Amino acid sequence: MGSPAGETGRGANEVRHSVTLTRRFQMSPLLITQQQWQALFQNNPSQHSSCGPRCPVERVNWFEALAYANALSAQYYGAGK
């Protein structure tokens, strides 16, 4: 984790370090669309909602993105598994 010293946008407090993943996970190779978000949460937080349902959802914070990932996991794998 972290970025190389010369990378644009690197934070002053970044430190590169190794990370070991101890559990399997899946990640979408595509952006989450406004339609996908709305199907799961029945709302659309996007400022650019007039762009259309196939545009990426935006204006979500880390906690909202985490809630989306957890809700999607619960939908596919069951809440108690």
Backbone as CSV, one residue per row, in Angstrom:
resi,resn,N_x,N_y,N_z,CA_x,CA_y,CA_z,C_x,C_y,C_z
1,MET,0.840,-1.171,0.000,0.000,0.000,0.000,0.877,1.222,0.000
2,GLY,0.256,2.322,-0.363,1.004,3.560,-0.469,1.392,3.783,-1.926
3,SER,2.044,4.845,-2.195,2.439,5.143,-3.574,3.918,5.490,-3.622
4,PRO,4.508,5.368,-4.815,5.930,5.714,-4.945,6.163,7.188,-4.619
5,ALA,7.348,7.502,-4.170,7.682,8.862,-3.732,7.411,9.905,-4.806
6,GLY,7.603,9.590,-6.066,7.442,10.572,-7.133,6.050,10.654,-7.727
7,GLU,5.085,9.916,-7.187,3.747,9.880,-7.780,2.976,11.166,-7.508
8,THR,2.329,11.691,-8.551,1.507,12.883,-8.427,0.362,12.624,-7.455
9,GLY,0.128,13.564,-6.558,-0.966,13.439,-5.606,-0.623,12.654,-4.359
10,ARG,0.614,12.226,-4.242,1.028,11.463,-3.050,0.910,12.343,-1.820
11,GLY,0.326,11.790,-0.758,0.198,12.518,0.495,1.518,12.554,1.250
12,ALA,1.740,13.614,1.989,2.992,13.776,2.734,3.154,12.712,3.820
13,ASN,2.042,12.145,4.281,2.114,11.164,5.364,2.058,9.721,4.864
14,GLU,2.155,9.511,3.563,2.103,8.147,3.031,3.397,7.396,3.289
15,VAL,3.238,6.143,3.641,4.385,5.249,3.817,4.070,3.976,3.053
16,ARG,4.955,3.582,2.145,4.738,2.327,1.423,4.997,1.164,2.343
17,HIS,4.096,0.173,2.269,4.282,-1.027,3.069,3.539,-2.189,2.432
18,SER,3.981,-3.388,2.757,3.354,-4.599,2.238,2.102,-4.918,3.032
19,VAL,1.151,-5.530,2.344,-0.101,-5.949,2.978,-0.354,-7.390,2.575
20,THR,-0.760,-8.202,3.523,-1.121,-9.589,3.245,-2.619,-9.743,3.436
21,LEU,-3.295,-10.174,2.390,-4.729,-10.418,2.475,-4.941,-11.811,3.041
22,THR,-5.797,-11.912,4.047,-6.007,-13.195,4.714,-7.357,-13.824,4.376
23,ARG,-8.179,-13.117,3.611,-9.476,-13.650,3.201,-9.686,-13.379,1.725
24,ARG,-10.480,-14.236,1.110,-10.835,-14.026,-0.290,-11.814,-12.861,-0.393
25,PHE,-11.805,-12.178,-1.515,-12.790,-11.131,-1.768,-12.990,-11.023,-3.271
26,GLN,-14.109,-10.445,-3.639,-14.395,-10.189,-5.048,-14.541,-8.694,-5.231
27,MET,-14.163,-8.227,-6.411,-14.240,-6.814,-6.711,-14.785,-6.655,-8.119
28,SER,-15.675,-5.720,-8.289,-16.217,-5.462,-9.614,-15.148,-4.797,-10.477
29,PRO,-15.000,-5.245,-11.710,-14.038,-4.588,-12.600,-14.600,-3.299,-13.195
30,LEU,-15.881,-3.016,-12.917,-16.552,-1.850,-13.487,-17.011,-0.903,-12.394
31,LEU,-17.238,0.346,-12.762,-17.802,1.316,-11.837,-19.232,0.917,-11.504
32,ILE,-19.697,1.277,-10.328,-21.080,1.014,-9.937,-21.946,2.117,-10.544
33,THR,-22.983,1.705,-11.243,-23.843,2.687,-11.905,-24.888,3.238,-10.942
34,GLN,-25.459,4.360,-11.332,-26.538,4.947,-10.550,-27.713,3.973,-10.468
35,GLN,-27.959,3.247,-11.525,-29.049,2.271,-11.551,-28.795,1.146,-10.539
36,GLN,-27.569,0.641,-10.481,-27.241,-0.415,-9.528,-27.399,0.077,-8.094
37,TRP,-26.920,1.287,-7.820,-27.031,1.854,-6.482,-28.498,2.001,-6.106
38,GLN,-29.287,2.561,-7.015,-30.692,2.817,-6.730,-31.471,1.511,-6.533
39,ALA,-31.108,0.470,-7.258,-31.786,-0.821,-7.106,-31.571,-1.397,-5.705
40,LEU,-30.429,-1.130,-5.122,-30.111,-1.676,-3.799,-30.592,-0.777,-2.660
41,PHE,-30.472,0.542,-2.825,-30.762,1.481,-1.737,-31.989,2.368,-1.957
42,GLN,-32.616,2.292,-3.110,-33.791,3.104,-3.431,-33.537,4.608,-3.298
43,ASN,-32.304,5.031,-3.553,-31.991,6.456,-3.620,-30.837,6.647,-4.587
44,ASN,-30.610,7.877,-4.974,-29.509,8.186,-5.880,-28.793,9.425,-5.358
45,PRO,-27.627,9.247,-4.753,-26.911,10.381,-4.173,-26.159,11.225,-5.203
46,SER,-26.177,10.825,-6.459,-25.366,11.480,-7.475,-25.820,12.906,-7.770
47,GLN,-24.862,13.784,-7.870,-25.145,15.171,-8.246,-25.542,15.231,-9.719
48,HIS,-25.001,14.310,-10.514,-25.251,14.312,-11.956,-26.247,13.211,-12.327
49,SER,-27.378,13.178,-11.639,-28.376,12.142,-11.904,-29.006,12.290,-13.285
50,SER,-28.983,13.495,-13.852,-29.540,13.692,-15.195,-28.677,13.027,-16.266
51,CYS,-27.494,12.600,-15.890,-26.588,11.901,-16.807,-27.213,10.590,-17.280
52,GLY,-27.993,9.972,-16.401,-28.660,8.734,-16.765,-28.278,7.583,-15.868
53,PRO,-29.094,6.528,-15.878,-28.901,5.405,-14.958,-27.637,4.594,-15.214
54,ARG,-27.059,4.704,-16.404,-25.863,3.912,-16.706,-24.567,4.653,-16.377
55,CYS,-24.694,5.883,-15.905,-23.513,6.650,-15.491,-23.075,6.190,-14.101
56,PRO,-21.814,6.380,-13.776,-21.331,5.959,-12.453,-22.016,6.739,-11.340
57,VAL,-22.254,6.066,-10.228,-22.752,6.764,-9.046,-21.590,7.572,-8.486
58,GLU,-21.882,8.741,-7.972,-20.832,9.577,-7.386,-21.403,10.328,-6.203
59,ARG,-20.524,11.006,-5.473,-20.874,11.730,-4.251,-21.241,10.775,-3.117
60,VAL,-20.526,9.655,-3.044,-20.678,8.753,-1.900,-19.356,8.749,-1.139
61,ASN,-19.449,8.649,0.160,-18.221,8.622,0.956,-17.802,7.177,1.216
62,TRP,-16.714,7.006,1.920,-16.166,5.681,2.209,-17.190,4.803,2.912
63,PHE,-17.878,5.344,3.894,-18.824,4.558,4.672,-20.025,4.130,3.833
64,GLU,-20.476,4.998,2.934,-21.585,4.647,2.039,-21.152,3.575,1.039
65,ALA,-19.929,3.676,0.537,-19.408,2.655,-0.375,-19.283,1.311,0.351
66,LEU,-18.843,1.343,1.595,-18.739,0.127,2.398,-20.122,-0.469,2.654
67,ALA,-21.102,0.384,2.943,-22.474,-0.088,3.148,-23.000,-0.748,1.874
68,TYR,-22.673,-0.179,0.723,-23.090,-0.762,-0.548,-22.463,-2.148,-0.727
69,ALA,-21.171,-2.247,-0.500,-20.478,-3.529,-0.657,-21.044,-4.576,0.299
70,ASN,-21.310,-4.181,1.540,-21.872,-5.121,2.517,-23.283,-5.541,2.140
71,ALA,-24.106,-4.598,1.679,-25.478,-4.925,1.275,-25.469,-5.835,0.050
72,LEU,-24.567,-5.598,-0.865,-24.461,-6.443,-2.054,-24.019,-7.850,-1.666
73,SER,-23.068,-7.938,-0.750,-22.617,-9.250,-0.268,-23.754,-9.996,0.412
74,ALA,-24.512,-9.284,1.241,-25.643,-9.912,1.935,-26.687,-10.395,0.935
75,GLN,-26.889,-9.629,-0.120,-27.860,-10.001,-1.144,-27.435,-11.293,-1.857
76,TYR,-26.164,-11.418,-2.150,-25.673,-12.574,-2.909,-25.345,-13.781,-2.025
77,TYR,-24.826,-13.527,-0.842,-24.327,-14.616,-0.018,-25.139,-14.853,1.252
78,GLY,-26.112,-14.017,1.498,-26.926,-14.139,2.714,-26.315,-13.359,3.851
79,ALA,-27.149,-12.725,4.628,-26.673,-11.835,5.688,-25.907,-12.556,6.779
80,GLY,-26.241,-13.805,7.068,-25.601,-14.491,8.180,-24.491,-15.429,7.808
81,LYS,-24.048,-15.410,6.577,-23.015,-16.359,6.155,-21.651,-15.755,6.159
